[in-house]
Amino acid sequence: MKQDVSKMSCEAFQAAVAGIDWWRRKCFHPHLESCELCRALLADLETIAEAARQLFPIEEPPDELWEHIESDHQA
């Protein structure tokens, strides 16, 4: 039996958010339409994620990294 996600509890919604990264893509979820608490939680998570990206910028590894890993693995 398929659950109506628009009637999802806050607890179920928040558990789902913790387990997947759809919230980072700002995808719509029917639960958010009727739940101010979860919309606020989502906004807080987006703020935290943005702050973390600024603290730890993504750095591209050097080109020779995979060669080094492969040579260590074969040794």
Secondary structure as GFF3:
##gff-version 3
##sequence-region A 1 75
A	DSSP	three_ten_helix	5	7	.	.	.	ID=ss1
A	DSSP	alpha_helix	10	19	.	.	.	ID=ss2
A	DSSP	three_ten_helix	22	25	.	.	.	ID=ss3
A	DSSP	alpha_helix	30	34	.	.	.	ID=ss4
A	DSSP	alpha_helix	36	55	.	.	.	ID=ss5
A	DSSP	alpha_helix	65	74	.	.	.	ID=ss6
###
